[in-house]
Amino acid sequence: MKLKGLVEANGYLSYQRSVPTDLRDHPTFKGRKLYKKKLGAKLQTEEEIHKAWLEHHRAFESLISNLRKVNLPLIKARELAIEARNLLKAHGFNEGDRSPNPFLTNEDNRNIENLTDYKLDQSGLLDEAREFYNKRDSGEIDIDENIPTHVQVADEAWKLLNLPRSESKDQTILLSDCWDIYAEKKELDIQDRQLRKTFHRWNFFFDFVGDCVLTNEEIHDRLDRYVTYREQCRKDAVKAGKKATPSSSTIHKEINMACAIINQVARSHRLLIKIIKPDIQGTEPKERETLSPQEVIAIVELAQNTRSGYYKSWKELAILIMAQTSCIASELQRMEKNSTFLDADIPAIKVMGKVKTKNRPRTIPLVYKVDRIRELINTIAPESKYILGAVADKTESNISKQLKNILEKVNPKATAYSFRHAFKNNAQTNDIDNQDIAYLGGWSGYSFRVNDIMMNYGKKGLESPETALKLQRTMKRINKHLLQSESTKSNVIRLPA
C-alpha cells in the first residue's frame, strides 16, 4: 500500500515527512528535519491503515499551511534584536549608548559618542562586519551574496547603539513567549504534576497554531483555526465509527486555558488585545451517574474490607468522606490536616484553598464514622500535612481512577464524581432547604434560585454555634441511609453456632 509518508519498520507503521527547509528553525520543529508520528501497532486492514494515515496526513499538511501564514519576517526581526542585545551586553554596551542625551550639551554628547566609538574599536564588536562590507565593496564578495547571520546581528547591534533610549523598549511579544511569562507571573512550579497537564495542553495548542506576534488579529485567527481543527477531529472520529471526541466541553477547556495564558501576558505588557472566544459546536452532554443510597452503602462496605486485594487505607478514608459529603477527589487531594476539626463539638472539615469556583469554599459537618476517619488521618502518614499523605502527589485523574476500581464493582458506570451527585439527590429527596444544599455542596445560589445576599448571610451564620448545629442536623437528614445502616449493624445479635 503506497501512501505519501507511510513508512513501515520492524512491523510498525509511522507517518514521516521531511520538514520544509524554511520552517526547520521554527519553534514547532526546533531544528528537526523529520516530522514523525506513530500510527499504532494494532492496524490490520488496509482501510484502518488508510484512515490512520489520512488523519496524520491532514494534520501535517494543515500544520505546514498554518505556519507559513505566520508573519515570519517580524519574528525573525525580533529574534535578531534579541541576539544583538546579547552581543552588546557581552561587550559591555547598552542600547542607546551613542544616542544624544537631551539633558546634555552638544559638546558633552559628542564626547560620549567619541568615547563609545573608541570602546567599540577596542572591543572588536564590529570588526567582522567591517571586514565583510570592505570585501564586498572591493569586489572580493559578490554584491548579491546573502549577509551572514553574525554580520546581521552586528548591524542590528549598531542600530540599537544609536537608537534613542526612549524608543528602545520592545513590546513585540510572541506566542512562544507566553508560557514563560505566564509561569513567572503566577510563580508556577513546572514539577507539579497537575501543572504539567496544563503545560502539555498549552504545547498541544501551540504546536498546531504555530508562533506569531501577539496581536488581536493574529490571536483570533489562531483560536478560530484551532477550534475548526478540533471539531474536524471529532467529525473524523464519528465517521470512523469511534467515540465523538474531543467533546465540546474539552474544546472549551482547551480554549479557556489558552485565553487565560494569553490574557495574562496581554495585561502584563499592556497589549491592546481583547479576546472574543470562538463559537464551539455543542455535543450531547455526558450523563453523570448518580449512586443510590443502597449503592453508596455497598461501596462503603467494600472500601472497609481490609482483606480485599484492592484495599488501601487512603481509599477507605476518601470514600468515607465522599460518601457523606459533596467533596470531589481534587478537594480531598489538596485537603490539609489543619482543615479537619474532628475533636470539636461538631466535627467538620473545611474545603478551602485552590477550588473550582468561588462558591466551593465551605465547612461541612461530618456525621458518619467520625472516629474511624480520625483514626485513618492520624495513621496514614503522620508526617504529612495532607490527609491522604503521599497520595496527594498523584494527579486528580489517577486518584479518581483508583477509586473507580472499587465503585465499578457496585455500579460499572459510576465515577468518584457520582458521590457528589448522590449527595445532591439525597438532599433534595429529603426536602433540605435550597440555601443549605447550595452551601454544603459549594453550588452557586443561582442554580437553586437562592439570592446571593442570602447565601452570604448563610456563610457568615456558620460562625454561630446555632447555625453549625442546624447544618449538622441537616447532614444527618441527608445521610440517614448511612446512619441507619450503621445502627442496623450494631443491633445485630450473632447467635452461637
Protein Blocks (a to p, Z undefined) as FASTA:
>chain_A
ZZehiaceehiacddddddfklmmpmklnopabdcddebjkbmbfmlmmmmmmmmmmmmm
mmmmmmmmpcfklmmmmmmmmmmmmmmmmnopaehklpccfkbcfklmmmmmmmmmmmmm
mnommmmmmmmmmmmmnopacfkbccdfklmmmmmmmmmmmpcfklmpccbdcfklmmmm
mmmmnopafklmklmmmmmmmmmmmmmnopadddfklmmmmmmmmmmmmmmmmmmmmmno
pacdddfklmmmmmmmmmmmmmmmmmmnopacdddddddddddddddddddfklmmmmmm
mmmmmkbmkbcfklmmmmmmmmmmmbdfklmmmpcfklccfkbmbdcdddehjdfblklp
ccdddfehklmmmmmmmmmmmmbmbfnlmmlmpcfklmmmmmmmmmmmmmmmbcfklmmm
mmmmmmmmnopafklmmmmnopafklnopafklmmmmmmmmmpmklmmmmmmmmmmmmmm
mmmmmmmmmmpccddZZ
